[in-house]
Amino acid sequence: MVDFRLRIEAEYEAIEHTLSALPQKPFSELSELELAGVAALLHNFYNGVENVLKQTFKAKGLAIPSGTSWHRDLLVAAGQHAVLSEKLISELRSFLAFRHFFSHAYALDLFPGRMEPLAKNAAEVFNAFKAYINNQAL
């Protein structure tokens, strides 16, 4: 039998490591290369959240959305099945939007003023996400 809890814990560890790498200085002081690195970290953070959601869905026997809009549909389904609260879904939507932007944009098209609030909020969102997932019976 698959131990979903161990897989989720491994994802948590990877997310925490990712968040610890975010810079503490103002993003306006970062070079274009550093901004691209921060963008990759924010992208990785949201990918980790999705990985936890997919493991949670599997543990609960829920279908994981597929198709071209599966990223958005996963978040919607998490709300429909009470895997996440509406508040968390609302907070995660901005990370989903950034993931989409980063996946389809050039690294030199990044805006520090839009990224910095996400980076500053990521740890708080992750802690709330983790607490919500951990309170569910898997």
Secondary structure as GFF3:
##gff-version 3
##sequence-region A 1 138
A	DSSP	alpha_helix	4	20	.	.	.	ID=ss1
A	DSSP	three_ten_helix	27	29	.	.	.	ID=ss2
A	DSSP	alpha_helix	32	60	.	.	.	ID=ss3
A	DSSP	alpha_helix	70	80	.	.	.	ID=ss4
A	DSSP	alpha_helix	86	104	.	.	.	ID=ss5
A	DSSP	three_ten_helix	107	109	.	.	.	ID=ss6
A	DSSP	alpha_helix	112	134	.	.	.	ID=ss7
###
